[in-house]
């Protein structure tokens, strides 16, 4: 199996630009594809089927280590790809156990970082934003745009409003809405000043909520990624026999 048996080109293209998030997503998709391939063979007593499982597991180990090197995820960057003749069930189980250990740390780290890029909104702020969105829909309805473009903008506004029901709202949603609306030339709006004001009010409401949220949670603006800890302490090195022979007792 090769990389494209585990991930499609579209899935690779859609990976986050954040290397830690991208690596976590990469492994999650690859694990699922590996399971889909090996599950039908798992209960077989045929040696050829067992060999296929081992080959698939080796390919999975190979591409995960390659991805880790590309994304700069230690300690996998420094790991050697096992030789095929030395790759057995124990090697695979140890690799997946170590990988799970690191992925747990990555998942928690990514969650903490995600919270720094999102905020909670009190109900009063949500109601205010919904009012702004109501007027924004009116502005879109009255704009000099094609019906297709209006429909596309209505969907953007609807998608944004749907995020208000989440417990935490990613600030990227506000940025996307701002770009979609203010990227349209002012000449097509009945009143560009009104539209700009509405978008500005939405951004200000989120900024105020974010400031309160950060203060309550005492978070740094952009927390540094945690250093990943190894699953086991390094084995102590034994003294060489040559050194032992020099000890006079």
Secondary structure, 3 states (H helix, E strand, C coil): CCHHHHCCHHHHHCCCCCHHHHHHHHHHHHHHHHHHHHHHHCCCCCHHHHHHHHHHHHHHHHHHHHHHHHHCCCCHHHCCCCCHHHCCHHHHHHHHHHHHHHHHHHHHHHHHHHHHCEECCCHHHHHHHHHHHHHHHHHHHHCCCCHHHHHHHHHHHHHHHHHCCCCCEEHHHHHHHHHHHHCCCHHHCCCHHHHHHHHHHHHHHHHHHHHHHHHHHCCCCCCCCCCCCCCCCCCCCCCCHHHHCCCCC
